[in-house]
Amino acid sequence: MLSGKKILLVITGSIAAYKTPILVRLLIKKGAEVKVVMTPAAMDFVSRLTLSTLTKSPVLVNLFDEETWANHVMLGRWADIMLIAPLSCNTLSKMATGQCDNLVMATYLSATCPVVAAPAMDEDMWHHPATRSNLELVRKHGCQLMEVSYGELASGLIGQGRMAEPEEIVSWLENYFTSAQILAGKKVLITAGPTYEPLDPVRFIGNYSSGKMGYALAEAFAAKGAAVHLVSGPVSIKTEVPGIQLTSVQTAAEMLEACQNYKEYDIAVMAAAVADYTPVTVASEKIKKTGDDLSLPLKRTADILGYLGKEKRDHQLLVGFALETTNEKEYARKKLTDKKADLIVMNSLRDEGAGFGVDTNKATLFYKDGREVPLELQTKQALAKTLVDSIIDLLL
Ligand code: CTP
């Protein structure tokens, strides 16, 4: 799986850098071609000579070596993947802000290939809010992150923050190259977030949906090589992952409009919390208070999932969400048949950690063939990956 793959290994200043010669050996044994770029700080932990001997290639550290310019642009273009291992706290922070003060950063910022990083740092640094937000930012910029592990740290403390072991990094890469492009050529339509149904120029009917689940799904599909069209209601989150085309809408009617070219898609996942009703009329001026109560006539919005279900062709896969508070199974099954979906992802508000606003979700999958698969409570990103894998299984 790694045979012939071009891997650009970026080593930064962390004690875990001492494991990189083993990593390079393992990658080369698997048939990969490896080039190494390192930060000046990394040279305190691992020798440039060892790495250049193993890779049979010069190890680059500076933008200029004597009279030669290191062509950082071509390095990123040469590689099938850039692997940053170990990723230090300092380089992570530079990646988050785009600070370009060495060859590693120039290479990272100009790389056109996918980037994956294996962070390594002391546990307290790992948990610091600055590190958390830097990790989130680089993830949003499209850098994939390997898990850190728990164990003995350079400080002598036991905790989280150890770099993934070289063998784990190699299996991550093998998995990546096996599954990365599995959805290449597939087009995916995703709806996300709430809709806002205007009442007057300053008010609307909306809901608490954050859009996190739909955005996580869009990113998980893009990571598998799909071309994603994300139709999003008003949310405060963003995605900058390549491969995602974003259409921002406000109302259910606009969301439906943005899904009209459904026949072009192979997969559609309706994760938006679409308003079921919208005001019959939108007041052109602000509605002034008058009596003690106020009734507003509402009318049904178009059911986008239901509409796609009617249009669906045999080769297309349609997935819907159901957020329930009671009789969850019964309602989920009813949605599956009423909306002609292939899969309904049911969240129950009775499950702690599921639903709007939170970063986690717990779901049960209801399939057309009668299968019912309960999933663990997990982050929305992890659930998105599980859902994408379940959808891929349906395609195979
Ligand atoms: N959905 C949609 N268009 C709507 C309403 C919902 O596409 N106008 C989609 C959602 O994105 C979700 C699924 O349908 O995938 C939810 O089904 P829905 O019947 O709207 O759920 P509820 O509003 O919870 O239904 P009910 O009122 O029957 O509980």
Residues whose N, C-alpha, C, O or C-beta is under 5 A from the ligand:
A	BS01	CTP	M270 A271 A272 A273 V274 A275 D276 T301 A302 D303 I304 L305 G320 F321 A322 L323
